[in-house]
Amino acid sequence: MDMERLILLPKRPKGEDGYKTFSIRIPEELLEQINSLSTRTNYSRNELICKLLSFAVDRCDVKEGN
């Protein structure tokens, strides 16, 4: 009887997958809005925050001071 094999590849150590973890403080109301969007869109909160941050950073302009 020929059984299928489970192939496991070595897992990269944390921090070597191109992502970094950090914490932020945000107002409770903003967290509630993010949680609501997460529920409505079926994105994880992390996925949603990454999309929102990327959108904002891509559209952000820095105005030089005087």
C-alpha positions as CSV (number, residue, x, y, z in Angstrom):
1,M,0.0,0.0,0.0
2,D,1.5,3.3,-1.1
3,M,0.8,6.1,1.4
4,E,1.1,9.8,0.7
5,R,3.9,11.5,2.5
6,L,3.7,14.8,4.4
7,I,6.6,17.0,3.4
8,L,7.7,19.5,6.0
9,L,10.1,22.3,5.1
10,P,12.2,24.0,7.8
11,K,10.4,27.0,9.2
12,R,12.2,30.3,9.1
13,P,13.0,31.8,12.4
14,K,10.8,34.7,13.4
15,G,11.9,38.0,12.0
16,E,13.3,36.4,8.8
17,D,9.9,36.3,7.0
18,G,10.0,40.0,6.0
19,Y,7.6,41.0,8.8
20,K,8.4,42.7,12.1
21,T,6.2,42.9,15.2
22,F,5.7,46.0,17.2
23,S,3.0,47.5,19.5
24,I,1.2,50.8,19.3
25,R,-1.3,52.6,21.4
26,I,-4.5,53.7,19.7
27,P,-7.8,55.2,21.0
28,E,-10.5,52.6,21.9
29,E,-12.8,54.1,19.3
30,L,-10.3,53.5,16.5
31,L,-9.8,49.9,17.7
32,E,-13.6,49.4,17.6
33,Q,-13.7,50.8,14.1
34,I,-10.8,48.4,13.0
35,N,-12.5,45.5,14.7
36,S,-15.8,46.3,12.9
37,L,-14.1,46.6,9.5
38,S,-12.3,43.3,10.2
39,T,-15.6,41.5,10.9
40,R,-17.3,43.0,7.9
41,T,-14.5,42.3,5.4
42,N,-13.4,38.9,6.9
43,Y,-9.8,40.2,6.9
44,S,-7.8,39.5,10.1
45,R,-7.1,42.6,12.1
46,N,-3.4,42.3,11.2
47,E,-4.1,42.0,7.5
48,L,-6.5,45.0,7.6
49,I,-4.1,47.2,9.5
50,C,-1.3,46.4,7.0
51,K,-3.6,47.3,4.1
52,L,-4.7,50.6,5.8
53,L,-1.1,51.6,6.7
54,S,0.1,50.8,3.2
55,F,-2.7,52.9,1.7
56,A,-1.9,55.8,4.0
57,V,1.9,55.7,3.5
58,D,1.6,55.5,-0.3
59,R,-0.5,58.7,-0.2
60,C,1.4,60.6,2.3
61,D,3.3,63.8,1.4
62,V,5.8,65.5,3.6
63,K,5.7,69.3,3.5
64,E,9.0,70.8,4.4
65,G,9.1,73.4,7.1
66,N,10.2,77.0,6.8
